[in-house]
Amino acid sequence: MVSHSGLITVMQRAVRKAAPRLRRDFGEVEQLQVSKKGPGDFVSMADKRAEATIVEELRNARPDWGLLLEEGGEVAGDPNKPRWIVDPIDGTTNFLHGIPHFAVSIAVEERKPDGRGEISHGMVYQPLTDETYWAEKGRGAWLQDRRLRVSSRRYLDEALIGTGMPHLGRGKSESWAKIYNAIAPEVAGVRRFGAATLDLAWVAAGRIDGFWEDDLDPWDTAAGLILVKEAGGFITDYRGSDRSFERREYLAANGELHSKLHKLVAGALR
């Protein structure tokens, strides 16, 4: 077994505690899909329950840490300590429609001396496949105990690229369309899976070769950021700087593809 820090153990315990209920709830949703009532309220309850379970576990382990939660918002902690960033179900729309593609995401954000946050640990857990993607700063990215590396493809025409599309008025449809029109003709395929945490984990695992999306919340990307970096990939905003988190723009790939994709994105937005 690969050795890792106690924080990874804490995160692992939290996601595993929430998982059986999530699997049961997902089974229920598949039944509710065809009912008149519809699964909407049920899923938001599933989301909140999973978050409560995870938070309880994290608080037991680090009672003085703050939290940033998808459902519960910001919970203050000791400002000199790190904080947890939690998404109990990333891919809620998939979950709601009985599509078996969603994940639990937990990350640790530490404050740097300049006041900016830095992600030091991340975990993305897929309850249905029981896959745990995790990373620690300087210790690599892993799927269970297998070391992850971003794909080594060098040519755009061989590359499969993930994205997320603007929906419900979120995201900028025009700029997304410009980027899509620049990238799509150059690559082997573009995929929209509907769970950004898993998209980024898949970039780290080399399953997809790159990813772009903007207007994402911190809990959608925090764990994915460190997974991609620790798997040897590059992740920047659309301008090529490391301010993805502040600008809410993400472009991820291996070094060679990243520079080619960045050129296309920059050209499209010029």
N, C-alpha and C positions, 0 to 999 in steps of 0.2 A: 504493500500500500504506500502511496506517495505521502511524505510527511507534509503537514500544513499547519498553519497557526491555529490557535484556539478560536479565533474569530470565525474561521471557515467552519469549524465544528459547531459553533453557535448557530450560524446561518443554516447549516445542514439540518440541525435539529429542528429549527423553526419551519423550514419548508416541508420537512417530512411529517411534522405534526399536522400541518394544514392539508397535506396531500390526500389522505383517505376521504375526507369530507368533500374535497373538490372533485374527486373521482366519482363519488356518489351523486353529488349535485349535478355533475355533467351528465350522468346517466338519466337523472330526472328530467333535465332540460330536453333530452332527445324525446322523452315522452310528451313533455309540455308543448313541443313544437307544433303538434297537431291539435292542441286544445284551443277552445275559443278564448280562454283567459290569456293565453300567450305567456311566454317565459320571462318577460321583462322585469317585473318586480322580484320574481324569484332569483334572478341572476344578480340584481343589485344586493339582495340579502346574502347570496353566496359570497360575493365580493367582500362585503362588510365582515361576515363571519370569518373568512380566511384571514383578513387583515387583523382582526382582534386576536386570533390564535397566534399569528406571527409576532405581533407586538408584545403579547404577554411573554412569549419565549425570549424575545430580545431584551425586554425590560428586566426580566429575571437575571439575565446574564450581565447587563450593563445598565443599572438603574439610573445613572446620572447622565446618560447620553440623550441628546435630542433625536427627534425623528421627523422625516418629511414623508408624508403618507399620501397615496393617491386619494383615498377616501377621507381620511381624518385630517388632512392638511398638515400644518406645521405644529410640532409639539416641542416646546423649548426644553433645553437641557443645559448642562454646564457648558458655557460658551468656549471654554478652553479644551473641551473634549470633542472627539469626532461625533458625527451623527449618522444614523441609519437612514437610507432612502429605500422605500418599500413600494412595490406594486403587487398586490395580491393576485390579480388576474390581468396580465397583459394579453390583449387579444379578446377583450370582453365580447366584442361583436361576434367573433368566431364562436366563443362559448355559448352565446345567446342563440346561435343558429345550429348548435349541435355539430359544429365543425371542430374536429379534434386537434386544433392547433392553437395553443395558448401556453402561457408560462407564468411562474411566480418569479419575481425579481427582487433581490436584496443587494444593496451596495453600502459600503462604508465611505463617507466623505470626511477627509481631514482638512483642517484649515492650514494653509501655508502662511509663512510670515507676512507675505504681502496682502493677506486677507482673502485671497482667492481659494476656492475649494479644490481639493484634489481627491480623486477616487483612488483608494488604496486596496480595496477588496471588492469583489463582485461575485454574485452567484445568480445563474438563471436555471430554473428547474422546470422541466416538462413533466407534470404529474402522470400523464397517460403513457409516456414511453419510459418513465423513470430515468431520464437523462439529467445529470447534474453537470452543468458547465460552471467552472469556477476559476478565479484568477486572483493572484496576490501580486502587488507591485514588486517587481524584481524576481519573482519566483515562477513566472510562466503562467500559461493558461492550460486548463485541463478539462477533459470530459471523463468523469469518474477518475480513473488513474492513468488515462492515456493523454500524453502531451499533445497539445493542439498547435498546428501551424497554419497560417493563412495559405491560400492556394498559391502555387508557383506559376500560374498561367501568366504569359507576358503580352499576349495579343488580344486586343478588344474583340476580334471576330470569333474568339474561342470562349469569351467570358460570359457568364450568367450573372446578371446584376439584379439585386433586390431593391425595392422602393416601397413607399407608402403613398397613397393618393390623397389629396385634399378631400374632406368629406364634412358634411353638416356645417359648412361655412368655415371650417378650420383649414388653415394652410392657404397658400396663394395659388389658385388654379392656373392663372396665366403663366407665372414663372415655372410652375411644375410642368406645364405643357411645353414650354420652351426647352426645359432641360430634357424632358422625355424625347422631344423631336430631335434633339442633338445627339442623345445617347443611343436610342433604339436602333437607328439604321446602322450603327457601328458594331453592335454586340450580338452575341449568339442568342440572347433572349433577355427579357425583363420579366421579373416575377413580383407579384404583390401578394404576400402571404397573410398580412394583417396582424402581425405581432412583432414590433420593432426589436424587442429584447431578443427574440429568437433569431430574427434576421441577422443581428450583430453577432450572436453566438455562432450562427452558421458561417458568417464571414471568417470568424476565428477558426472554425473547424475546417475551412476550405470547401464547404458544401456549395456556397455561392461565392463568387469572386469579388463582388463589390456591393455597395449599398449607398443610396442617397435618400434623404428625407429632411424636411424642415418642420418647424412648428411643433416639435416634440417636447413633452414635459421631461423634467429630470429623471423621474422614476421609469420612463420608457427607455432610457439610454444609459443610465449611470453604470450598471453592471456590464452592459455591452461594450462601453468605452474601454474599460480595462481589459476585457477579454480580447478585443481586437489588438490593442497595443501589446499585451503580453504574448500574443500569438505571432508577433512580428509584423503586424500590419500598421497602416497609417490611418489616422482618423482626424479630420480637420473640418472647419466650417467651409463654406463655398469659396471664401477668399484664400484658403490654404493656410489659415492661421490656427492655433490651437485653442481658439475661443469658442469651440462648438457649443459648450454648455451655456455660455452667456448669449450667444447668437441664435441658439436653438436650430442650428444647421449642422448636418452630419454628412460627410462624404468619407467612406471607408473602403479600403482595398489594400492589396500588397503595394510595395513601393512603386513598382513599374506601372501597374494599372492605375494607381492613384494619380500619378502625374498626368497620364493620358485622359483620365476621366475629369480631372480638375480643369484641364485645358478646354474640354468640351463644355463643362458647366460654366466656366468663366466666359467663354465665347457666347454661350446662349444667353447669359444675363447681361452682357455688355450693352 
